[in-house]
């Protein structure tokens, strides 16, 4: 089990400029949805963006501290264009 704050800290350690929203989908601390906004995603495809996030959480994923992860990624410009921003 890993806390939402730990998930956010792990992502920010790899993507220091990131705005991160973490949602615990089940309340069990192992099924999360993360929304990440970062300049690091500029010029990268969606798969590459998601790989950056998965890379930041690699240890938690490999030890199954995080069992399931849904990822949404945006550049700051793309985030501004979304209704969710």
N, C-alpha and C positions, 0 to 999 in steps of 0.2 A: 504494500500500500504506500502511496506517495501523496503528499498534499498538493492542492492546487498551487500553493505558494512555491513549492519546490519545483513544480513543472514550469511555472513562470520564470523562476530563477535560472533553471537549466537552459531555457530558450534564450534568455537575455545574456547569459554567459557567452553564447555563440553569436548572437545577433544583438549587440549592445544597444542599437538604436530602436529595437523593436517595441511596438505597442502590442501587448499580449493580453488576450482575454482567455481565461481557462474556465471551462464549465465541467463539473463532475456530473456525468450523465446518469449515474445510478446511485450516487451517494456512498458508494463503496470504496472510492479512492483508487479505482483501477480502470475505469472507463471514462475517458475524457474527450471533450471537443475543445480544440484550441483555435483561436482566430489570431493570426499574426500579421501585423503590418510592418513592413521594413523596406528601407531603400536597398537592402541587399538582394531583393527580388527583382529589381529593375533589369530588364534585358534577359531574364531567365524564363524558361517555360514553366508551366504549372508543376510538372514532375520534378524539375530541378528545385523549384521553390519548396515543394514538400520534402524533398530529400534533405534540404538544409535543416528543416524542422525535425525530421526523424533523426538526423545526425546529432542534433543537439540533445535529443532524448535517448540516444542509442543505448546507454547503460541501463536506463530504466526499462526500455523495451526488451533488451536482451535478457534481463533478469526477471521479466514478466511482472515487475512492479506496476507497470502499465500494461494492462491486458488488451485494451482496445483504444484506438486513437483516431478521431476524425479531425482532419486538418483543413482549415480555410486560410489561404494566404493572399495578401494583397500588397501591392506597392502603395505608397501614400496617395498617389494620384488615383489609382483604381479604387482605393478605400473611399476617397472623397466622392466618387461617382456612384457608390452603392447606397441604396436606401437605408441600410443598417448603420451607416456612419453617423 
